[in-house]
Amino acid sequence: MRAFSGSHGRPRIRLLTLAFGLLAAWGVARGDDDPILAKLETAQVDFEARIAKARESLLKRFDEAIEGRRKLGKLDELTAVQAARDAFELERTLPDPNEALGQALARGGRQYQSGRDKARKRLQNAYEAAVAALTRADRRDDARRIRDELDALAEEWAADAPKRDFEAIDPRGRPRNFQPGKVAAIAVWAEKDPNDGRWTWRIRMTPLVKDRVISGTIAVDGGTIEGYQLCGIGKGRFADNAWQPDPSTLRFDVRLPKGSEDGLDFRVAGRDAVLTIEARNGNGEGGAKAFLIGSQGTNPGRHPFRLSNAIPAGAGR
């Protein structure tokens, strides 16, 4: 019987063994003699290869980060990165963005998760296609067994999902204490569009005494960024810029004259998605106290910080 890999590509025993290993016991032809099951087995092998590739890519990022901290003599950061690597290996915990780990590892974690989720979706599609083909062939018992295996995989994957810690802040409503020209701040909130009833995330920024360039990144776990729009009217040296290096990431440079208000709007697909938000000025300065979230203008507990898309997406339905 083929040992099936978990989410990290490591073979491990599961309570329900793969259908491929039980075909003989069921009296079903093996994949070599059955084109439907042969196609499904090919999809399994492809899945394992994709998971292994994603895993090795992230482990390489960890090892590079560990070596970099070692060369710089940064013991505390090295220890934190090693602990994060161990957590990934043993507990399937993805690296969370913070100062010790850095954004490079956070991006690596998001890329791993994206690759893993795509591989799972491909395998799920292969299972569903096999169930449909077996049903059309009037092999209903075999179709039920393959579907049971798919249900077991779905349950395993759900239990294997990474822990997503995020700020317990309601992001709905423009911060009442956000006053352009009177306080240097970055406001973040979600607002329901009266035209189509969908929720839009908004980020607005204002400098106090000097012109500023605010650069930032919005990264989405468990979802994608569906679209965005810059809201500024600046031209020349105050022209803004935003771009998406991948469907789950949005980066921006917003140039603000002192006392002005500028920013961008975007939408997130995925009710259970979690947003990681980071923004700093041209000097690399930035901190949690600069951010005002939701109508209460609450400061996040750290920076970068994470917000759940479930609150606005699940509200007012």
MARVEX-456412 format. One record per residue (C-alpha): residue in three letters; residue number from 1; x, y, z. Coordinates in nm, 4 decimals. Layout:
// MARVEX-456412
{resn=ALA&resi=NUM&x=X&y=Y&z=Z}
...
This chain:
// MARVEX-456412
{resn=MET&resi=1&x=0.0000&y=0.0000&z=0.0000}
{resn=ARG&resi=2&x=0.1212&y=0.3486&z=-0.0825}
{resn=ALA&resi=3&x=0.1912&y=0.5608&z=0.2253}
{resn=PHE&resi=4&x=0.0015&y=0.8839&z=0.1786}
{resn=SER&resi=5&x=0.1733&y=1.2093&z=0.2657}
{resn=GLY&resi=6&x=0.0358&y=1.4638&z=0.5060}
{resn=SER&resi=7&x=0.0316&y=1.8335&z=0.4304}
{resn=HIS&resi=8&x=0.4117&y=1.8520&z=0.4470}
{resn=GLY&resi=9&x=0.4848&y=1.5571&z=0.2225}
{resn=ARG&resi=10&x=0.5868&y=1.3274&z=0.5107}
{resn=PRO&resi=11&x=0.4417&y=0.9749&z=0.4871}
{resn=ARG&resi=12&x=0.2194&y=0.9070&z=0.7851}
{resn=ILE&resi=13&x=-0.0432&y=0.6518&z=0.8848}
{resn=ARG&resi=14&x=-0.4058&y=0.7584&z=0.8804}
{resn=LEU&resi=15&x=-0.7080&y=0.5919&z=1.0390}
{resn=LEU&resi=16&x=-0.8625&y=0.5454&z=0.6963}
{resn=THR&resi=17&x=-0.6086&y=0.4055&z=0.4500}
{resn=LEU&resi=18&x=-0.6090&y=0.5152&z=0.0899}
{resn=ALA&resi=19&x=-0.8552&y=0.3602&z=-0.1461}
{resn=PHE&resi=20&x=-0.5670&y=0.2451&z=-0.3638}
{resn=GLY&resi=21&x=-0.4442&y=0.0109&z=-0.0917}
{resn=LEU&resi=22&x=-0.7866&y=-0.1400&z=-0.0399}
{resn=LEU&resi=23&x=-0.8840&y=-0.2024&z=-0.3998}
{resn=ALA&resi=24&x=-0.7884&y=-0.5689&z=-0.3864}
{resn=ALA&resi=25&x=-0.9839&y=-0.6196&z=-0.0657}
{resn=TRP&resi=26&x=-1.2856&y=-0.4619&z=-0.2313}
{resn=GLY&resi=27&x=-1.2499&y=-0.6840&z=-0.5351}
{resn=VAL&resi=28&x=-1.1841&y=-0.3802&z=-0.7548}
{resn=ALA&resi=29&x=-0.9263&y=-0.3857&z=-1.0316}
{resn=ARG&resi=30&x=-0.5993&y=-0.2125&z=-0.9507}
{resn=GLY&resi=31&x=-0.5030&y=0.1094&z=-1.1247}
{resn=ASP&resi=32&x=-0.2906&y=-0.0693&z=-1.3846}
{resn=ASP&resi=33&x=-0.6023&y=-0.2529&z=-1.5072}
{resn=ASP&resi=34&x=-0.8540&y=0.0243&z=-1.4562}
{resn=PRO&resi=35&x=-0.8185&y=0.3579&z=-1.6414}
{resn=ILE&resi=36&x=-1.0359&y=0.5449&z=-1.3892}
{resn=LEU&resi=37&x=-0.8289&y=0.4377&z=-1.0884}
{resn=ALA&resi=38&x=-0.5033&y=0.4688&z=-1.2820}
{resn=LYS&resi=39&x=-0.5827&y=0.8352&z=-1.3465}
{resn=LEU&resi=40&x=-0.6606&y=0.8894&z=-0.9792}
{resn=GLU&resi=41&x=-0.3361&y=0.7236&z=-0.8712}
{resn=THR&resi=42&x=-0.1433&y=0.9489&z=-1.1103}
{resn=ALA&resi=43&x=-0.3087&y=1.2485&z=-0.9439}
{resn=GLN&resi=44&x=-0.1968&y=1.1189&z=-0.6034}
{resn=VAL&resi=45&x=0.1644&y=1.0916&z=-0.7162}
{resn=ASP&resi=46&x=0.1461&y=1.4428&z=-0.8616}
{resn=PHE&resi=47&x=0.0031&y=1.5728&z=-0.5337}
{resn=GLU&resi=48&x=0.2869&y=1.4230&z=-0.3304}
{resn=ALA&resi=49&x=0.5455&y=1.5754&z=-0.5645}
{resn=ARG&resi=50&x=0.3891&y=1.9210&z=-0.5443}
{resn=ILE&resi=51&x=0.3687&y=1.9113&z=-0.1640}
{resn=ALA&resi=52&x=0.7306&y=1.7969&z=-0.1364}
{resn=LYS&resi=53&x=0.8450&y=2.0787&z=-0.3658}
{resn=ALA&resi=54&x=0.6569&y=2.3450&z=-0.1661}
{resn=ARG&resi=55&x=0.7890&y=2.2057&z=0.1619}
{resn=GLU&resi=56&x=1.1511&y=2.1989&z=0.0475}
{resn=SER&resi=57&x=1.1238&y=2.5544&z=-0.0823}
{resn=LEU&resi=58&x=1.0096&y=2.6849&z=0.2567}
{resn=LEU&resi=59&x=1.2693&y=2.4799&z=0.4465}
{resn=LYS&resi=60&x=1.5357&y=2.6333&z=0.2225}
{resn=ARG&resi=61&x=1.4122&y=2.9805&z=0.3214}
{resn=PHE&resi=62&x=1.4334&y=2.8798&z=0.6878}
{resn=ASP&resi=63&x=1.7883&y=2.7501&z=0.6465}
{resn=GLU&resi=64&x=1.8963&y=3.0663&z=0.4663}
{resn=ALA&resi=65&x=1.7454&y=3.2794&z=0.7434}
{resn=ILE&resi=66&x=1.9165&y=3.0730&z=1.0126}
{resn=GLU&resi=67&x=2.2528&y=3.1026&z=0.8378}
{resn=GLY&resi=68&x=2.2063&y=3.4767&z=0.7931}
{resn=ARG&resi=69&x=2.1355&y=3.5279&z=1.1647}
{resn=ARG&resi=70&x=2.4324&y=3.3103&z=1.2542}
{resn=LYS&resi=71&x=2.6706&y=3.5178&z=1.0432}
{resn=LEU&resi=72&x=2.5391&y=3.8381&z=1.2016}
{resn=GLY&resi=73&x=2.5719&y=3.6931&z=1.5519}
{resn=LYS&resi=74&x=2.2050&y=3.7546&z=1.6335}
{resn=LEU&resi=75&x=2.1416&y=3.4768&z=1.8824}
{resn=ASP&resi=76&x=1.7851&y=3.5688&z=1.9796}
{resn=GLU&resi=77&x=1.6688&y=3.5996&z=1.6188}
{resn=LEU&resi=78&x=1.8456&y=3.2771&z=1.5226}
{resn=THR&resi=79&x=1.6707&y=3.0992&z=1.8102}
{resn=ALA&resi=80&x=1.3320&y=3.2370&z=1.7009}
{resn=VAL&resi=81&x=1.3832&y=3.1284&z=1.3400}
{resn=GLN&resi=82&x=1.4975&y=2.7808&z=1.4471}
{resn=ALA&resi=83&x=1.1901&y=2.7467&z=1.6685}
{resn=ALA&resi=84&x=0.9667&y=2.8485&z=1.3778}
{resn=ARG&resi=85&x=1.1366&y=2.5929&z=1.1536}
{resn=ASP&resi=86&x=1.0831&y=2.3199&z=1.4123}
{resn=ALA&resi=87&x=0.7173&y=2.4190&z=1.4471}
{resn=PHE&resi=88&x=0.6750&y=2.3927&z=1.0717}
{resn=GLU&resi=89&x=0.8388&y=2.0503&z=1.0616}
{resn=LEU&resi=90&x=0.6604&y=1.9044&z=1.3631}
{resn=GLU&resi=91&x=0.3287&y=2.0867&z=1.3951}
{resn=ARG&resi=92&x=0.2636&y=2.2252&z=1.0448}
{resn=THR&resi=93&x=0.2631&y=2.5795&z=1.1808}
{resn=LEU&resi=94&x=0.3434&y=2.8424&z=0.9212}
{resn=PRO&resi=95&x=0.5747&y=3.1341&z=1.0081}
{resn=ASP&resi=96&x=0.3943&y=3.4425&z=1.1331}
{resn=PRO&resi=97&x=0.5271&y=3.7868&z=1.0334}
{resn=ASN&resi=98&x=0.7184&y=3.9555&z=1.3139}
{resn=GLU&resi=99&x=1.0435&y=4.1417&z=1.3580}
{resn=ALA&resi=100&x=1.2461&y=3.8340&z=1.4539}
{resn=LEU&resi=101&x=1.1403&y=3.6254&z=1.1543}
{resn=GLY&resi=102&x=1.1133&y=3.9024&z=0.8983}
{resn=GLN&resi=103&x=0.8860&y=3.9417&z=0.5996}
{resn=ALA&resi=104&x=1.0904&y=3.7086&z=0.3762}
{resn=LEU&resi=105&x=0.9886&y=3.4074&z=0.5847}
{resn=ALA&resi=106&x=0.6322&y=3.5324&z=0.6092}
{resn=ARG&resi=107&x=0.6169&y=3.5503&z=0.2294}
{resn=GLY&resi=108&x=0.7689&y=3.2039&z=0.2107}
{resn=GLY&resi=109&x=0.4979&y=3.0726&z=0.4391}
{resn=ARG&resi=110&x=0.2253&y=3.2267&z=0.2256}
{resn=GLN&resi=111&x=0.3800&y=3.0800&z=-0.0886}
{resn=TYR&resi=112&x=0.3945&y=2.7373&z=0.0737}
{resn=GLN&resi=113&x=0.0319&y=2.7612&z=0.1811}
{resn=SER&resi=114&x=-0.0734&y=2.8726&z=-0.1660}
{resn=GLY&resi=115&x=0.1138&y=2.5840&z=-0.3304}
{resn=ARG&resi=116&x=-0.0255&y=2.3339&z=-0.0815}
{resn=ASP&resi=117&x=-0.3821&y=2.4555&z=-0.1243}
{resn=LYS&resi=118&x=-0.3556&y=2.4409&z=-0.5038}
{resn=ALA&resi=119&x=-0.2187&y=2.0855&z=-0.4838}
{resn=ARG&resi=120&x=-0.5040&y=1.9835&z=-0.2562}
{resn=LYS&resi=121&x=-0.7580&y=2.1351&z=-0.4925}
{resn=ARG&resi=122&x=-0.6117&y=1.9420&z=-0.7871}
{resn=LEU&resi=123&x=-0.6311&y=1.6162&z=-0.5921}
{resn=GLN&resi=124&x=-0.9848&y=1.6927&z=-0.4775}
{resn=ASN&resi=125&x=-1.0862&y=1.7510&z=-0.8399}
{resn=ALA&resi=126&x=-0.9292&y=1.4180&z=-0.9382}
{resn=TYR&resi=127&x=-1.1261&y=1.2363&z=-0.6672}
{resn=GLU&resi=128&x=-1.4502&y=1.4032&z=-0.7718}
{resn=ALA&resi=129&x=-1.3839&y=1.3124&z=-1.1358}
{resn=ALA&resi=130&x=-1.3230&y=0.9485&z=-1.0354}
{resn=VAL&resi=131&x=-1.6465&y=0.9362&z=-0.8366}
{resn=ALA&resi=132&x=-1.8378&y=1.0741&z=-1.1361}
{resn=ALA&resi=133&x=-1.6705&y=0.8312&z=-1.3794}
{resn=LEU&resi=134&x=-1.7382&y=0.5306&z=-1.1567}
{resn=THR&resi=135&x=-2.0987&y=0.6387&z=-1.1167}
{resn=ARG&resi=136&x=-2.1426&y=0.6667&z=-1.4930}
{resn=ALA&resi=137&x=-1.9943&y=0.3166&z=-1.5257}
{resn=ASP&resi=138&x=-2.2589&y=0.1933&z=-1.2788}
{resn=ARG&resi=139&x=-1.9900&y=0.1028&z=-1.0249}
{resn=ARG&resi=140&x=-2.1749&y=0.2630&z=-0.7382}
{resn=ASP&resi=141&x=-2.0043&y=0.0756&z=-0.4540}
{resn=ASP&resi=142&x=-1.6623&y=0.1760&z=-0.5852}
{resn=ALA&resi=143&x=-1.7807&y=0.5356&z=-0.6279}
{resn=ARG&resi=144&x=-1.9010&y=0.5456&z=-0.2662}
{resn=ARG&resi=145&x=-1.5687&y=0.4135&z=-0.1380}
{resn=ILE&resi=146&x=-1.3692&y=0.6703&z=-0.3345}
{resn=ARG&resi=147&x=-1.6021&y=0.9427&z=-0.2081}
{resn=ASP&resi=148&x=-1.5534&y=0.8205&z=0.1506}
{resn=GLU&resi=149&x=-1.1794&y=0.8514&z=0.0980}
{resn=LEU&resi=150&x=-1.2228&y=1.2069&z=-0.0278}
{resn=ASP&resi=151&x=-1.4333&y=1.2918&z=0.2783}
{resn=ALA&resi=152&x=-1.1585&y=1.1531&z=0.5023}
{resn=LEU&resi=153&x=-0.8987&y=1.3631&z=0.3227}
{resn=ALA&resi=154&x=-1.1125&y=1.6756&z=0.3605}
{resn=GLU&resi=155&x=-1.1473&y=1.6091&z=0.7324}
{resn=GLU&resi=156&x=-0.7729&y=1.5561&z=0.7679}
{resn=TRP&resi=157&x=-0.6933&y=1.8737&z=0.5790}
{resn=ALA&resi=158&x=-0.9351&y=2.0756&z=0.7914}
{resn=ALA&resi=159&x=-0.7714&y=1.9484&z=1.1102}
{resn=ASP&resi=160&x=-0.4314&y=2.0223&z=0.9581}
{resn=ALA&resi=161&x=-0.5089&y=2.3866&z=0.8841}
{resn=PRO&resi=162&x=-0.2615&y=2.6339&z=1.0350}
{resn=LYS&resi=163&x=-0.3581&y=2.8276&z=1.3432}
{resn=ARG&resi=164&x=-0.4503&y=3.1817&z=1.2434}
{resn=ASP&resi=165&x=-0.4090&y=3.4295&z=1.5201}
{resn=PHE&resi=166&x=-0.5441&y=3.7762&z=1.4486}
{resn=GLU&resi=167&x=-0.6449&y=4.0935&z=1.6265}
{resn=ALA&resi=168&x=-0.9788&y=4.0695&z=1.8074}
{resn=ILE&resi=169&x=-1.0885&y=4.4032&z=1.6607}
{resn=ASP&resi=170&x=-1.4111&y=4.4837&z=1.4789}
{resn=PRO&resi=171&x=-1.2889&y=4.6644&z=1.1638}
{resn=ARG&resi=172&x=-1.6268&y=4.7998&z=1.0545}
{resn=GLY&resi=173&x=-1.6593&y=5.1759&z=1.0178}
{resn=ARG&resi=174&x=-1.4205&y=5.4655&z=0.9559}
{resn=PRO&resi=175&x=-1.2249&y=5.5522&z=1.2730}
{resn=ARG&resi=176&x=-1.3883&y=5.8503&z=1.4416}
{resn=ASN&resi=177&x=-1.0511&y=5.9700&z=1.5729}
{resn=PHE&resi=178&x=-0.8909&y=5.9747&z=1.2265}
{resn=GLN&resi=179&x=-0.8487&y=6.3483&z=1.1551}
{resn=PRO&resi=180&x=-0.6398&y=6.4317&z=0.8464}
{resn=GLY&resi=181&x=-0.3999&y=6.7180&z=0.9049}
{resn=LYS&resi=182&x=-0.4402&y=6.6970&z=1.2832}
{resn=VAL&resi=183&x=-0.2764&y=6.3619&z=1.3580}
{resn=ALA&resi=184&x=-0.0269&y=6.1431&z=1.1725}
{resn=ALA&resi=185&x=-0.2071&y=5.8127&z=1.1352}
{resn=ILE&resi=186&x=-0.3086&y=5.5234&z=0.9118}
{resn=ALA&resi=187&x=-0.6758&y=5.4267&z=0.9263}
{resn=VAL&resi=188&x=-0.7972&y=5.0779&z=0.8344}
{resn=TRP&resi=189&x=-1.1626&y=4.9817&z=0.8162}
{resn=ALA&resi=190&x=-1.4235&y=4.7785&z=0.6284}
{resn=GLU&resi=191&x=-1.7335&y=4.9363&z=0.4761}
{resn=LYS&resi=192&x=-2.0360&y=4.7863&z=0.3049}
{resn=ASP&resi=193&x=-2.0940&y=4.9055&z=-0.0502}
{resn=PRO&resi=194&x=-2.4568&y=5.0249&z=-0.0776}
{resn=ASN&resi=195&x=-2.4607&y=4.9414&z=-0.4491}
{resn=ASP&resi=196&x=-2.3865&y=4.5695&z=-0.4365}
{resn=GLY&resi=197&x=-2.3911&y=4.4922&z=-0.0631}
{resn=ARG&resi=198&x=-2.0304&y=4.3709&z=-0.0599}
{resn=TRP&resi=199&x=-1.7651&y=4.4704&z=0.1909}
{resn=THR&resi=200&x=-1.4694&y=4.6862&z=0.0872}
{resn=TRP&resi=201&x=-1.1537&y=4.7337&z=0.2921}
{resn=ARG&resi=202&x=-1.0253&y=5.0906&z=0.3048}
{resn=ILE&resi=203&x=-0.6849&y=5.2265&z=0.4086}
{resn=ARG&resi=204&x=-0.6335&y=5.5993&z=0.4503}
{resn=MET&resi=205&x=-0.3178&y=5.7797&z=0.5548}
{resn=THR&resi=206&x=-0.2342&y=6.1302&z=0.6638}
{resn=PRO&resi=207&x=0.1003&y=6.2917&z=0.7584}
{resn=LEU&resi=208&x=0.1154&y=6.5772&z=1.0070}
{resn=VAL&resi=209&x=0.4087&y=6.8111&z=0.9436}
{resn=LYS&resi=210&x=0.6079&y=6.6643&z=0.6525}
{resn=ASP&resi=211&x=0.5462&y=6.5128&z=0.3112}
{resn=ARG&resi=212&x=0.5601&y=6.1363&z=0.3396}
{resn=VAL&resi=213&x=0.5819&y=5.8238&z=0.1260}
{resn=ILE&resi=214&x=0.4015&y=5.5326&z=0.2908}
{resn=SER&resi=215&x=0.4946&y=5.1906&z=0.1556}
{resn=GLY&resi=216&x=0.3103&y=4.8801&z=0.2569}
{resn=THR&resi=217&x=0.1984&y=4.5265&z=0.1898}
{resn=ILE&resi=218&x=-0.1353&y=4.3527&z=0.2325}
{resn=ALA&resi=219&x=-0.1088&y=3.9732&z=0.2280}
{resn=VAL&resi=220&x=-0.4092&y=3.7413&z=0.2436}
{resn=ASP&resi=221&x=-0.4092&y=3.3885&z=0.3859}
{resn=GLY&resi=222&x=-0.7001&y=3.1662&z=0.2865}
{resn=GLY&resi=223&x=-0.8288&y=3.3989&z=0.0161}
{resn=THR&resi=224&x=-0.7352&y=3.6383&z=-0.2614}
{resn=ILE&resi=225&x=-0.7496&y=4.0103&z=-0.3340}
{resn=GLU&resi=226&x=-1.0251&y=4.0551&z=-0.5916}
{resn=GLY&resi=227&x=-0.9508&y=4.4113&z=-0.6927}
{resn=TYR&resi=228&x=-0.8148&y=4.7424&z=-0.5697}
{resn=GLN&resi=229&x=-0.8374&y=5.1122&z=-0.6422}
{resn=LEU&resi=230&x=-0.6073&y=5.3981&z=-0.5511}
{resn=CYS&resi=231&x=-0.7989&y=5.6900&z=-0.4079}
{resn=GLY&resi=232&x=-0.5468&y=5.9720&z=-0.4360}
{resn=ILE&resi=233&x=-0.5442&y=6.2474&z=-0.6940}
{resn=GLY&resi=234&x=-0.1744&y=6.3264&z=-0.6642}
{resn=LYS&resi=235&x=0.0384&y=6.3777&z=-0.9737}
{resn=GLY&resi=236&x=0.4075&y=6.4088&z=-1.0428}
{resn=ARG&resi=237&x=0.6094&y=6.3393&z=-0.7313}
{resn=PHE&resi=238&x=0.2877&y=6.2765&z=-0.5382}
{resn=ALA&resi=239&x=0.1581&y=6.0079&z=-0.7791}
{resn=ASP&resi=240&x=0.0645&y=5.6831&z=-0.6022}
{resn=ASN&resi=241&x=0.1395&y=5.3296&z=-0.7100}
{resn=ALA&resi=242&x=-0.0017&y=4.9840&z=-0.6298}
{resn=TRP&resi=243&x=0.0541&y=4.6394&z=-0.7777}
{resn=GLN&resi=244&x=-0.0161&y=4.2707&z=-0.7163}
{resn=PRO&resi=245&x=0.2863&y=4.0366&z=-0.7361}
{resn=ASP&resi=246&x=0.0433&y=3.7473&z=-0.6884}
{resn=PRO&resi=247&x=-0.3350&y=3.7075&z=-0.6325}
{resn=SER&resi=248&x=-0.2993&y=3.7087&z=-0.2535}
{resn=THR&resi=249&x=-0.0656&y=4.0078&z=-0.2163}
{resn=LEU&resi=250&x=-0.1063&y=4.3804&z=-0.2754}
{resn=ARG&resi=251&x=0.1787&y=4.6292&z=-0.2410}
{resn=PHE&resi=252&x=0.1568&y=5.0058&z=-0.2492}
{resn=ASP&resi=253&x=0.3513&y=5.3321&z=-0.2356}
{resn=VAL&resi=254&x=0.1339&y=5.6275&z=-0.1369}
{resn=ARG&resi=255&x=0.2853&y=5.9775&z=-0.1578}
{resn=LEU&resi=256&x=0.1256&y=6.2342&z=0.0678}
{resn=PRO&resi=257&x=0.1719&y=6.6093&z=0.0990}
{resn=LYS&resi=258&x=0.1578&y=6.7179&z=0.4639}
{resn=GLY&resi=259&x=-0.1934&y=6.7510&z=0.5985}
{resn=SER&resi=260&x=-0.3484&y=6.5505&z=0.3138}
{resn=GLU&resi=261&x=-0.5470&y=6.2261&z=0.3076}
{resn=ASP&resi=262&x=-0.4776&y=5.9479&z=0.0597}
{resn=GLY&resi=263&x=-0.4983&y=5.5700&z=0.0348}
{resn=LEU&resi=264&x=-0.6565&y=5.2768&z=-0.1409}
{resn=ASP&resi=265&x=-0.9585&y=5.0443&z=-0.1380}
{resn=PHE&resi=266&x=-0.9598&y=4.6698&z=-0.2002}
{resn=ARG&resi=267&x=-1.1819&y=4.3658&z=-0.1709}
{resn=VAL&resi=268&x=-1.0983&y=4.0223&z=-0.0360}
{resn=ALA&resi=269&x=-1.2503&y=3.6953&z=-0.1574}
{resn=GLY&resi=270&x=-1.2756&y=3.4330&z=0.1174}
{resn=ARG&resi=271&x=-1.4957&y=3.4648&z=0.4216}
{resn=ASP&resi=272&x=-1.2351&y=3.2987&z=0.6455}
{resn=ALA&resi=273&x=-0.9406&y=3.4863&z=0.4970}
{resn=VAL&resi=274&x=-0.6921&y=3.6595&z=0.7250}
{resn=LEU&resi=275&x=-0.5190&y=3.9822&z=0.6216}
{resn=THR&resi=276&x=-0.1653&y=4.0732&z=0.7251}
{resn=ILE&resi=277&x=-0.1070&y=4.4486&z=0.6957}
{resn=GLU&resi=278&x=0.2238&y=4.6324&z=0.7108}
{resn=ALA&resi=279&x=0.3029&y=4.9942&z=0.6267}
{resn=ARG&resi=280&x=0.6053&y=5.2164&z=0.6905}
{resn=ASN&resi=281&x=0.7254&y=5.5573&z=0.5795}
{resn=GLY&resi=282&x=1.0256&y=5.6236&z=0.3592}
{resn=ASN&resi=283&x=1.2604&y=5.6092&z=0.6582}
{resn=GLY&resi=284&x=1.1427&y=5.2590&z=0.7453}
{resn=GLU&resi=285&x=0.9538&y=5.3917&z=1.0462}
{resn=GLY&resi=286&x=0.6245&y=5.2389&z=1.1486}
{resn=GLY&resi=287&x=0.4545&y=5.0973&z=1.4526}
{resn=ALA&resi=288&x=0.1275&y=4.9652&z=1.5871}
{resn=LYS&resi=289&x=0.0339&y=5.2992&z=1.7469}
{resn=ALA&resi=290&x=0.0196&y=5.4668&z=1.4064}
{resn=PHE&resi=291&x=-0.2787&y=5.2513&z=1.3044}
{resn=LEU&resi=292&x=-0.6432&y=5.3165&z=1.3842}
{resn=ILE&resi=293&x=-0.8762&y=5.0220&z=1.3128}
{resn=GLY&resi=294&x=-1.2538&y=5.0307&z=1.2835}
{resn=SER&resi=295&x=-1.4955&y=5.2925&z=1.4116}
{resn=GLN&resi=296&x=-1.3336&y=5.2874&z=1.7572}
{resn=GLY&resi=297&x=-0.9912&y=5.3674&z=1.6139}
{resn=THR&resi=298&x=-0.8317&y=5.0768&z=1.8022}
{resn=ASN&resi=299&x=-0.4543&y=5.0295&z=1.7884}
{resn=PRO&resi=300&x=-0.3397&y=4.6770&z=1.6970}
{resn=GLY&resi=301&x=-0.1268&y=4.4897&z=1.9458}
{resn=ARG&resi=302&x=0.1690&y=4.4628&z=1.7089}
{resn=HIS&resi=303&x=0.2966&y=4.5548&z=1.3651}
{resn=PRO&resi=304&x=0.2628&y=4.3941&z=1.1163}
{resn=PHE&resi=305&x=-0.0843&y=4.2947&z=1.2345}
{resn=ARG&resi=306&x=-0.3513&y=4.0518&z=1.1185}
{resn=LEU&resi=307&x=-0.7248&y=4.1059&z=1.0731}
{resn=SER&resi=308&x=-0.9966&y=3.8554&z=0.9984}
{resn=ASN&resi=309&x=-1.2138&y=3.8989&z=0.6919}
{resn=ALA&resi=310&x=-1.4857&y=3.6972&z=0.8669}
{resn=ILE&resi=311&x=-1.6209&y=3.9911&z=1.0675}
{resn=PRO&resi=312&x=-1.7179&y=4.2170&z=0.7772}
{resn=ALA&resi=313&x=-1.7914&y=3.9281&z=0.5400}
{resn=GLY&resi=314&x=-2.0235&y=3.7600&z=0.7881}
{resn=ALA&resi=315&x=-2.1987&y=4.0734&z=0.9056}
{resn=GLY&resi=316&x=-2.5212&y=4.2229&z=0.7846}
{resn=ARG&resi=317&x=-2.6241&y=3.9210&z=0.5805}
